Amino acid sequence: MEISNSRIGLKDRFFIAKKKFKTFFSFLDFEALIWFFGLLALVFINPIESHFTICPFSLIGIEYCPGCGLGRSIHFLFEGNLQQSLNTHPLGWLAFLILTIRIIKLMKTRINYYLQMKS
């Protein structure tokens, strides 16, 4: 009798933990997480070394790309080096601002939706 009660207790604890886990992650937005971790990755890049690129212009051999340098520019912005950021790409600060506003907007929408569903 004690064994079955402990198993039921363990099962109940599992379902309670599962429900709390779902509740915690139900207000997180996948797109916002992607943008957030993308910006976070830019903190840790080394802008001086050559790096892997997914730029289609660079991959087919075109040397000029209007977006190249944005990541390095945002990295310098995170370091607080505004002059180097502007020299690397003049619109790096704008890209950072747009991504930050997008993350905040997505999270606000998701939290508001979560609160409406909860009430």
N, CA, C and O atoms as a GROMACS GRO file, in nm:
protein
  476
    1MET      N    1   0.081  -0.120   0.000
    1MET     CA    2   0.000   0.000   0.000
    1MET      C    3   0.086   0.126   0.000
    1MET      O    4   0.053   0.224  -0.067
    2GLU      N    5   0.194   0.125   0.074
    2GLU     CA    6   0.282   0.242   0.079
    2GLU      C    7   0.352   0.265  -0.054
    2GLU      O    8   0.374   0.380  -0.092
    3ILE      N    9   0.386   0.158  -0.123
    3ILE     CA   10   0.455   0.171  -0.251
    3ILE      C   11   0.366   0.240  -0.353
    3ILE      O   12   0.412   0.328  -0.426
    4SER      N   13   0.239   0.202  -0.361
    4SER     CA   14   0.149   0.265  -0.457
    4SER      C   15   0.124   0.411  -0.422
    4SER      O   16   0.112   0.494  -0.512
    5ASN      N   17   0.116   0.444  -0.292
    5ASN     CA   18   0.097   0.584  -0.253
    5ASN      C   19   0.218   0.668  -0.292
    5ASN      O   20   0.203   0.782  -0.335
    6SER      N   21   0.339   0.613  -0.276
    6SER     CA   22   0.457   0.690  -0.313
    6SER      C   23   0.466   0.707  -0.464
    6SER      O   24   0.512   0.810  -0.513
    7ARG      N   25   0.420   0.606  -0.539
    7ARG     CA   26   0.420   0.620  -0.685
    7ARG      C   27   0.318   0.723  -0.730
    7ARG      O   28   0.345   0.802  -0.820
    8ILE      N   29   0.203   0.724  -0.669
    8ILE     CA   30   0.101   0.824  -0.703
    8ILE      C   31   0.153   0.962  -0.668
    8ILE      O   32   0.136   1.057  -0.744
    9GLY      N   33   0.217   0.974  -0.554
    9GLY     CA   34   0.274   1.103  -0.514
    9GLY      C   35   0.380   1.150  -0.611
    9GLY      O   36   0.385   1.268  -0.646
   10LEU      N   37   0.463   1.058  -0.655
   10LEU     CA   38   0.567   1.091  -0.752
   10LEU      C   39   0.505   1.132  -0.885
   10LEU      O   40   0.551   1.226  -0.950
   11LYS      N   41   0.401   1.060  -0.926
   11LYS     CA   42   0.332   1.091  -1.051
   11LYS      C   43   0.268   1.230  -1.043
   11LYS      O   44   0.277   1.309  -1.136
   12ASP      N   45   0.203   1.257  -0.930
   12ASP     CA   46   0.142   1.389  -0.912
   12ASP      C   47   0.246   1.499  -0.914
   12ASP      O   48   0.226   1.605  -0.975
   13ARG      N   49   0.359   1.475  -0.848
   13ARG     CA   50   0.466   1.575  -0.848
   13ARG      C   51   0.519   1.598  -0.989
   13ARG      O   52   0.553   1.710  -1.026
   14PHE      N   53   0.526   1.493  -1.067
   14PHE     CA   54   0.572   1.505  -1.206
   14PHE      C   55   0.476   1.593  -1.286
   14PHE      O   56   0.519   1.682  -1.359
   15PHE      N   57   0.346   1.569  -1.272
   15PHE     CA   58   0.248   1.648  -1.348
   15PHE      C   59   0.243   1.792  -1.302
   15PHE      O   60   0.222   1.883  -1.382
   16ILE      N   61   0.263   1.814  -1.173
   16ILE     CA   62   0.267   1.952  -1.121
   16ILE      C   63   0.390   2.024  -1.178
   16ILE      O   64   0.380   2.139  -1.221
   17ALA      N   65   0.505   1.956  -1.178
   17ALA     CA   66   0.627   2.016  -1.234
   17ALA      C   67   0.610   2.042  -1.383
   17ALA      O   68   0.654   2.145  -1.433
   18LYS      N   69   0.547   1.950  -1.453
   18LYS     CA   70   0.524   1.967  -1.596
   18LYS      C   71   0.434   2.087  -1.623
   18LYS      O   72   0.458   2.164  -1.716
   19LYS      N   73   0.331   2.104  -1.541
   19LYS     CA   74   0.240   2.218  -1.557
   19LYS      C   75   0.312   2.349  -1.529
   19LYS      O   76   0.292   2.448  -1.600
   20LYS      N   77   0.396   2.351  -1.425
   20LYS     CA   78   0.472   2.473  -1.394
   20LYS      C   79   0.569   2.506  -1.506
   20LYS      O   80   0.587   2.623  -1.541
   21PHE      N   81   0.632   2.404  -1.563
   21PHE     CA   82   0.724   2.423  -1.674
   21PHE      C   83   0.652   2.483  -1.794
   21PHE      O   84   0.701   2.578  -1.855
   22LYS      N   85   0.535   2.428  -1.828
   22LYS     CA   86   0.458   2.481  -1.940
   22LYS      C   87   0.412   2.624  -1.913
   22LYS      O   88   0.414   2.708  -2.002
   23THR      N   89   0.371   2.652  -1.789
   23THR     CA   90   0.327   2.786  -1.753
   23THR      C   91   0.442   2.885  -1.766
   23THR      O   92   0.423   2.996  -1.816
   24PHE      N   93   0.560   2.846  -1.720
   24PHE     CA   94   0.676   2.935  -1.727
   24PHE      C   95   0.713   2.967  -1.870
   24PHE      O   96   0.741   3.083  -1.902
   25PHE      N   97   0.713   2.868  -1.959
   25PHE     CA   98   0.755   2.890  -2.096
   25PHE      C   99   0.642   2.929  -2.190
   25PHE      O  100   0.666   2.953  -2.308
   26SER      N  101   0.520   2.935  -2.141
   26SER     CA  102   0.409   2.968  -2.230
   26SER      C  103   0.409   3.115  -2.271
   26SER      O  104   0.350   3.150  -2.373
   27PHE      N  105   0.474   3.202  -2.194
   27PHE     CA  106   0.475   3.342  -2.233
   27PHE      C  107   0.602   3.381  -2.308
   27PHE      O  108   0.617   3.497  -2.346
   28LEU      N  109   0.693   3.286  -2.330
   28LEU     CA  110   0.813   3.316  -2.409
   28LEU      C  111   0.781   3.302  -2.558
   28LEU      O  112   0.716   3.207  -2.599
   29ASP      N  113   0.828   3.396  -2.635
   29ASP     CA  114   0.804   3.395  -2.778
   29ASP      C  115   0.929   3.343  -2.848
   29ASP      O  116   1.040   3.389  -2.821
   30PHE      N  117   0.912   3.247  -2.939
   30PHE     CA  118   1.024   3.183  -3.006
   30PHE      C  119   1.105   3.283  -3.089
   30PHE      O  120   1.228   3.282  -3.084
   31GLU      N  121   1.038   3.369  -3.164
   31GLU     CA  122   1.108   3.468  -3.245
   31GLU      C  123   1.189   3.564  -3.157
   31GLU      O  124   1.303   3.599  -3.190
   32ALA      N  125   1.130   3.606  -3.045
   32ALA     CA  126   1.200   3.695  -2.954
   32ALA      C  127   1.325   3.628  -2.898
   32ALA      O  128   1.429   3.692  -2.882
   33LEU      N  129   1.314   3.499  -2.867
   33LEU     CA  130   1.431   3.426  -2.817
   33LEU      C  131   1.541   3.418  -2.922
   33LEU      O  132   1.659   3.433  -2.891
   34ILE      N  133   1.503   3.394  -3.047
   34ILE     CA  134   1.602   3.388  -3.155
   34ILE      C  135   1.675   3.521  -3.168
   34ILE      O  136   1.798   3.524  -3.175
   35TRP      N  137   1.600   3.631  -3.171
   35TRP     CA  138   1.663   3.762  -3.183
   35TRP      C  139   1.750   3.793  -3.061
   35TRP      O  140   1.860   3.846  -3.075
   36PHE      N  141   1.700   3.759  -2.941
   36PHE     CA  142   1.776   3.786  -2.820
   36PHE      C  143   1.909   3.711  -2.820
   36PHE      O  144   2.014   3.769  -2.793
   37PHE      N  145   1.904   3.580  -2.850
   37PHE     CA  146   2.027   3.502  -2.850
   37PHE      C  147   2.119   3.541  -2.968
   37PHE      O  148   2.240   3.526  -2.959
   38GLY      N  149   2.060   3.590  -3.076
   38GLY     CA  150   2.142   3.642  -3.185
   38GLY      C  151   2.220   3.765  -3.142
   38GLY      O  152   2.339   3.778  -3.172
   39LEU      N  153   2.153   3.857  -3.073
   39LEU     CA  154   2.222   3.975  -3.021
   39LEU      C  155   2.325   3.935  -2.915
   39LEU      O  156   2.435   3.991  -2.910
   40LEU      N  157   2.289   3.839  -2.832
   40LEU     CA  158   2.382   3.792  -2.729
   40LEU      C  159   2.507   3.731  -2.792
   40LEU      O  160   2.618   3.749  -2.741
   41ALA      N  161   2.490   3.660  -2.902
   41ALA     CA  162   2.605   3.601  -2.971
   41ALA      C  163   2.698   3.709  -3.025
   41ALA      O  164   2.819   3.689  -3.031
   42LEU      N  165   2.642   3.823  -3.064
   42LEU     CA  166   2.725   3.932  -3.115
   42LEU      C  167   2.815   3.992  -3.008
   42LEU      O  168   2.917   4.054  -3.039
   43VAL      N  169   2.779   3.974  -2.883
   43VAL     CA  170   2.864   4.021  -2.774
   43VAL      C  171   2.996   3.945  -2.773
   43VAL      O  172   3.101   4.001  -2.741
   44PHE      N  173   2.990   3.816  -2.809
   44PHE     CA  174   3.106   3.729  -2.792
   44PHE      C  175   3.188   3.706  -2.920
   44PHE      O  176   3.288   3.635  -2.916
   45ILE      N  177   3.147   3.766  -3.033
   45ILE     CA  178   3.225   3.745  -3.155
   45ILE      C  179   3.356   3.823  -3.147
   45ILE      O  180   3.368   3.920  -3.073
   46ASN      N  181   3.451   3.778  -3.224
   46ASN     CA  182   3.576   3.852  -3.239
   46ASN      C  183   3.569   3.920  -3.375
   46ASN      O  184   3.584   3.855  -3.478
   47PRO      N  185   3.548   4.053  -3.377
   47PRO     CA  186   3.526   4.122  -3.505
   47PRO      C  187   3.652   4.135  -3.590
   47PRO      O  188   3.642   4.170  -3.708
   48ILE      N  189   3.768   4.108  -3.534
   48ILE     CA  190   3.892   4.124  -3.609
   48ILE      C  191   3.923   4.001  -3.693
   48ILE      O  192   3.973   4.013  -3.805
   49GLU      N  193   3.894   3.882  -3.640
   49GLU     CA  194   3.922   3.758  -3.712
   49GLU      C  195   3.820   3.738  -3.824
   49GLU      O  196   3.708   3.787  -3.818
   50SER      N  197   3.862   3.666  -3.927
   50SER     CA  198   3.766   3.630  -4.031
   50SER      C  199   3.670   3.527  -3.972
   50SER      O  200   3.705   3.454  -3.879
   51HIS      N  201   3.552   3.522  -4.024
   51HIS     CA  202   3.450   3.438  -3.964
   51HIS      C  203   3.363   3.373  -4.073
   51HIS      O  204   3.367   3.412  -4.190
   52PHE      N  205   3.287   3.276  -4.030
   52PHE     CA  206   3.191   3.210  -4.119
   52PHE      C  207   3.080   3.308  -4.153
   52PHE      O  208   3.035   3.384  -4.067
   53THR      N  209   3.036   3.307  -4.276
   53THR     CA  210   2.928   3.397  -4.317
   53THR      C  211   2.820   3.321  -4.391
   53THR      O  212   2.845   3.220  -4.457
   54ILE      N  213   2.699   3.370  -4.378
   54ILE     CA  214   2.587   3.315  -4.455
   54ILE      C  215   2.537   3.419  -4.555
   54ILE      O  216   2.429   3.405  -4.613
   55CYS      N  217   2.616   3.524  -4.574
   55CYS     CA  218   2.581   3.631  -4.667
   55CYS      C  219   2.580   3.576  -4.810
   55CYS      O  220   2.683   3.527  -4.857
   56PRO      N  221   2.466   3.583  -4.880
   56PRO     CA  222   2.460   3.529  -5.016
   56PRO      C  223   2.551   3.606  -5.113
   56PRO      O  224   2.606   3.547  -5.206
   57PHE      N  225   2.567   3.736  -5.092
   57PHE     CA  226   2.655   3.815  -5.180
   57PHE      C  227   2.800   3.768  -5.167
   57PHE      O  228   2.870   3.748  -5.266
   58SER      N  229   2.843   3.750  -5.042
   58SER     CA  230   2.980   3.706  -5.018
   58SER      C  231   3.003   3.564  -5.069
   58SER      O  232   3.110   3.534  -5.121
   59LEU      N  233   2.904   3.479  -5.055
   59LEU     CA  234   2.918   3.340  -5.097
   59LEU      C  235   2.929   3.324  -5.248
   59LEU      O  236   2.990   3.228  -5.296
   60ILE      N  237   2.869   3.417  -5.325
   60ILE     CA  238   2.880   3.407  -5.471
   60ILE      C  239   2.993   3.495  -5.526
   60ILE      O  240   3.012   3.503  -5.648
   61GLY      N  241   3.067   3.560  -5.437
   61GLY     CA  242   3.185   3.634  -5.479
   61GLY      C  243   3.169   3.783  -5.498
   61GLY      O  244   3.264   3.849  -5.538
   62ILE      N  245   3.053   3.838  -5.471
   62ILE     CA  246   3.033   3.983  -5.480
   62ILE      C  247   3.093   4.046  -5.356
   62ILE      O  248   3.060   4.008  -5.244
   63GLU      N  249   3.181   4.141  -5.375
   63GLU     CA  250   3.253   4.197  -5.260
   63GLU      C  251   3.172   4.297  -5.180
   63GLU      O  252   3.191   4.307  -5.059
   64TYR      N  253   3.081   4.370  -5.244
   64TYR     CA  254   3.004   4.470  -5.170
   64TYR      C  255   2.869   4.412  -5.129
   64TYR      O  256   2.795   4.360  -5.212
   65CYS      N  257   2.838   4.423  -5.003
   65CYS     CA  258   2.707   4.384  -4.950
   65CYS      C  259   2.662   4.495  -4.856
   65CYS      O  260   2.737   4.533  -4.766
   66PRO      N  261   2.542   4.547  -4.873
   66PRO     CA  262   2.497   4.657  -4.788
   66PRO      C  263   2.479   4.619  -4.641
   66PRO      O  264   2.476   4.706  -4.554
   67GLY      N  265   2.468   4.490  -4.612
   67GLY     CA  266   2.448   4.448  -4.474
   67GLY      C  267   2.574   4.401  -4.404
   67GLY      O  268   2.575   4.385  -4.282
   68CYS      N  269   2.680   4.378  -4.481
   68CYS     CA  270   2.803   4.329  -4.419
   68CYS      C  271   2.860   4.433  -4.323
   68CYS      O  272   2.868   4.552  -4.356
   69GLY      N  273   2.898   4.388  -4.208
   69GLY     CA  274   2.952   4.476  -4.106
   69GLY      C  275   2.853   4.510  -3.996
   69GLY      O  276   2.891   4.567  -3.894
   70LEU      N  277   2.725   4.476  -4.016
   70LEU     CA  278   2.626   4.508  -3.913
   70LEU      C  279   2.657   4.435  -3.782
   70LEU      O  280   2.649   4.494  -3.674
   71GLY      N  281   2.692   4.308  -3.791
   71GLY     CA  282   2.722   4.231  -3.670
   71GLY      C  283   2.843   4.287  -3.596
   71GLY      O  284   2.841   4.300  -3.474
   72ARG      N  285   2.948   4.320  -3.671
   72ARG     CA  286   3.068   4.378  -3.609
   72ARG      C  287   3.034   4.514  -3.549
   72ARG      O  288   3.083   4.548  -3.442
   73SER      N  289   2.951   4.591  -3.619
   73SER     CA  290   2.911   4.722  -3.569
   73SER      C  291   2.834   4.710  -3.437
   73SER      O  292   2.857   4.787  -3.344
   74ILE      N  293   2.743   4.613  -3.430
   74ILE     CA  294   2.667   4.592  -3.306
   74ILE      C  295   2.760   4.544  -3.196
   74ILE      O  296   2.742   4.582  -3.080
   75HIS      N  297   2.858   4.461  -3.230
   75HIS     CA  298   2.956   4.417  -3.130
   75HIS      C  299   3.030   4.536  -3.070
   75HIS      O  300   3.043   4.547  -2.948
   76PHE      N  301   3.078   4.626  -3.156
   76PHE     CA  302   3.148   4.745  -3.105
   76PHE      C  303   3.054   4.833  -3.023
   76PHE      O  304   3.097   4.897  -2.927
   77LEU      N  305   2.927   4.836  -3.059
   77LEU     CA  306   2.829   4.911  -2.982
   77LEU      C  307   2.814   4.852  -2.842
   77LEU      O  308   2.806   4.927  -2.744
   78PHE      N  309   2.812   4.720  -2.832
   78PHE     CA  310   2.806   4.655  -2.701
   78PHE      C  311   2.930   4.685  -2.617
   78PHE      O  312   2.921   4.695  -2.495
   79GLU      N  313   3.044   4.700  -2.682
   79GLU     CA  314   3.167   4.733  -2.610
   79GLU      C  315   3.170   4.879  -2.567
   79GLU      O  316   3.254   4.918  -2.486
   80GLY      N  317   3.078   4.960  -2.620
   80GLY     CA  318   3.076   5.101  -2.588
   80GLY      C  319   3.163   5.185  -2.680
   80GLY      O  320   3.184   5.303  -2.653
   81ASN      N  321   3.213   5.126  -2.786
   81ASN     CA  322   3.299   5.195  -2.881
   81ASN      C  323   3.213   5.247  -2.997
   81ASN      O  324   3.206   5.185  -3.102
   82LEU      N  325   3.150   5.361  -2.975
   82LEU     CA  326   3.055   5.416  -3.073
   82LEU      C  327   3.124   5.458  -3.202
   82LEU      O  328   3.071   5.436  -3.311
   83GLN      N  329   3.242   5.517  -3.192
   83GLN     CA  330   3.312   5.562  -3.312
   83GLN      C  331   3.349   5.444  -3.403
   83GLN      O  332   3.329   5.450  -3.524
   84GLN      N  333   3.403   5.336  -3.344
   84GLN     CA  334   3.438   5.218  -3.423
   84GLN      C  335   3.312   5.153  -3.481
   84GLN      O  336   3.314   5.101  -3.593
   85SER      N  337   3.202   5.156  -3.404
   85SER     CA  338   3.076   5.100  -3.451
   85SER      C  339   3.027   5.175  -3.575
   85SER      O  340   2.986   5.114  -3.673
   86LEU      N  341   3.032   5.306  -3.570
   86LEU     CA  342   2.988   5.388  -3.684
   86LEU      C  343   3.082   5.372  -3.803
   86LEU      O  344   3.037   5.376  -3.918
   87ASN      N  345   3.212   5.355  -3.778
   87ASN     CA  346   3.308   5.333  -3.887
   87ASN      C  347   3.286   5.199  -3.955
   87ASN      O  348   3.302   5.187  -4.076
   88THR      N  349   3.250   5.097  -3.877
   88THR     CA  350   3.230   4.964  -3.932
   88THR      C  351   3.105   4.960  -4.019
   88THR      O  352   3.110   4.911  -4.132
   89HIS      N  353   2.995   5.010  -3.967
   89HIS     CA  354   2.871   5.021  -4.045
   89HIS      C  355   2.788   5.133  -3.985
   89HIS      O  356   2.754   5.127  -3.866
   90PRO      N  357   2.755   5.236  -4.063
   90PRO     CA  358   2.685   5.352  -4.006
   90PRO      C  359   2.544   5.322  -3.955
   90PRO      O  360   2.489   5.401  -3.878
   91LEU      N  361   2.485   5.209  -3.996
   91LEU     CA  362   2.349   5.179  -3.951
   91LEU      C  363   2.343   5.067  -3.846
   91LEU      O  364   2.236   5.012  -3.820
   92GLY      N  365   2.457   5.034  -3.787
   92GLY     CA  366   2.460   4.929  -3.684
   92GLY      C  367   2.375   4.964  -3.564
   92GLY      O  368   2.305   4.878  -3.510
   93TRP      N  369   2.380   5.088  -3.521
   93TRP     CA  370   2.300   5.132  -3.406
   93TRP      C  371   2.151   5.120  -3.437
   93TRP      O  372   2.072   5.084  -3.349
   94LEU      N  373   2.114   5.150  -3.561
   94LEU     CA  374   1.974   5.142  -3.600
   94LEU      C  375   1.926   4.996  -3.602
   94LEU      O  376   1.815   4.966  -3.559
   95ALA      N  377   2.010   4.907  -3.653
   95ALA     CA  378   1.976   4.764  -3.652
   95ALA      C  379   1.958   4.714  -3.510
   95ALA      O  380   1.865   4.639  -3.481
   96PHE      N  381   2.047   4.756  -3.421
   96PHE     CA  382   2.036   4.717  -3.279
   96PHE      C  383   1.907   4.771  -3.220
   96PHE      O  384   1.837   4.699  -3.148
   97LEU      N  385   1.875   4.895  -3.248
   97LEU     CA  386   1.753   4.957  -3.196
   97LEU      C  387   1.628   4.885  -3.248
   97LEU      O  388   1.536   4.857  -3.171
   98ILE      N  389   1.625   4.855  -3.376
   98ILE     CA  390   1.510   4.786  -3.436
   98ILE      C  391   1.492   4.648  -3.375
   98ILE      O  392   1.380   4.608  -3.342
   99LEU      N  393   1.601   4.573  -3.359
   99LEU     CA  394   1.592   4.439  -3.300
   99LEU      C  395   1.548   4.444  -3.154
   99LEU      O  396   1.469   4.361  -3.110
  100THR      N  397   1.598   4.541  -3.080
  100THR     CA  398   1.558   4.555  -2.940
  100THR      C  399   1.410   4.588  -2.928
  100THR      O  400   1.340   4.531  -2.846
  101ILE      N  401   1.363   4.680  -3.010
  101ILE     CA  402   1.221   4.716  -3.009
  101ILE      C  403   1.136   4.596  -3.050
  101ILE      O  404   1.029   4.573  -2.993
  102ARG      N  405   1.182   4.519  -3.148
  102ARG     CA  406   1.108   4.399  -3.192
  102ARG      C  407   1.098   4.297  -3.079
  102ARG      O  408   0.991   4.239  -3.057
  103ILE      N  409   1.208   4.275  -3.008
  103ILE     CA  410   1.206   4.180  -2.896
  103ILE      C  411   1.107   4.226  -2.790
  103ILE      O  412   1.027   4.146  -2.740
  104ILE      N  413   1.111   4.352  -2.754
  104ILE     CA  414   1.021   4.406  -2.651
  104ILE      C  415   0.876   4.394  -2.697
  104ILE      O  416   0.790   4.354  -2.618
  105LYS      N  417   0.849   4.428  -2.823
  105LYS     CA  418   0.712   4.421  -2.874
  105LYS      C  419   0.659   4.277  -2.874
  105LYS      O  420   0.545   4.253  -2.833
  106LEU      N  421   0.741   4.183  -2.917
  106LEU     CA  422   0.700   4.042  -2.918
  106LEU      C  423   0.672   3.991  -2.776
  106LEU      O  424   0.574   3.921  -2.754
  107MET      N  425   0.758   4.027  -2.683
  107MET     CA  426   0.740   3.980  -2.545
  107MET      C  427   0.617   4.045  -2.482
  107MET      O  428   0.543   3.979  -2.409
  108LYS      N  429   0.594   4.174  -2.508
  108LYS     CA  430   0.475   4.240  -2.454
  108LYS      C  431   0.348   4.175  -2.508
  108LYS      O  432   0.252   4.152  -2.434
  109THR      N  433   0.347   4.147  -2.639
  109THR     CA  434   0.230   4.083  -2.700
  109THR      C  435   0.206   3.946  -2.640
  109THR      O  436   0.092   3.910  -2.609
  110ARG      N  437   0.314   3.868  -2.623
  110ARG     CA  438   0.300   3.733  -2.568
  110ARG      C  439   0.255   3.736  -2.423
  110ARG      O  440   0.171   3.655  -2.383
  111ILE      N  441   0.308   3.828  -2.344
  111ILE     CA  442   0.269   3.838  -2.202
  111ILE      C  443   0.124   3.883  -2.190
  111ILE      O  444   0.050   3.830  -2.108
  112ASN      N  445   0.084   3.981  -2.272
  112ASN     CA  446  -0.057   4.025  -2.269
  112ASN      C  447  -0.151   3.912  -2.308
  112ASN      O  448  -0.257   3.895  -2.247
  113TYR      N  449  -0.114   3.835  -2.409
  113TYR     CA  450  -0.195   3.720  -2.451
  113TYR      C  451  -0.203   3.618  -2.338
  113TYR      O  452  -0.310   3.564  -2.309
  114TYR      N  453  -0.090   3.591  -2.276
  114TYR     CA  454  -0.085   3.496  -2.164
  114TYR      C  455  -0.175   3.542  -2.049
  114TYR      O  456  -0.248   3.461  -1.992
  115LEU      N  457  -0.170   3.670  -2.015
  115LEU     CA  458  -0.252   3.723  -1.905
  115LEU      C  459  -0.400   3.718  -1.939
  115LEU      O  460  -0.482   3.692  -1.851
  116GLN      N  461  -0.436   3.742  -2.066
  116GLN     CA  462  -0.576   3.734  -2.107
  116GLN      C  463  -0.627   3.590  -2.100
  116GLN      O  464  -0.740   3.566  -2.058
  117MET      N  465  -0.544   3.495  -2.140
  117MET     CA  466  -0.583   3.355  -2.136
  117MET      C  467  -0.595   3.304  -1.992
  117MET      O  468  -0.677   3.217  -1.963
  118LYS      N  469  -0.514   3.359  -1.905
  118LYS     CA  470  -0.513   3.315  -1.766
  118LYS      C  471  -0.636   3.366  -1.692
  118LYS      O  472  -0.688   3.299  -1.602
  119SER      N  473  -0.684   3.484  -1.728
  119SER     CA  474  -0.799   3.541  -1.655
  119SER      C  475  -0.932   3.495  -1.712
  119SER      O  476  -1.037   3.534  -1.662
   0.00000   0.00000   0.00000
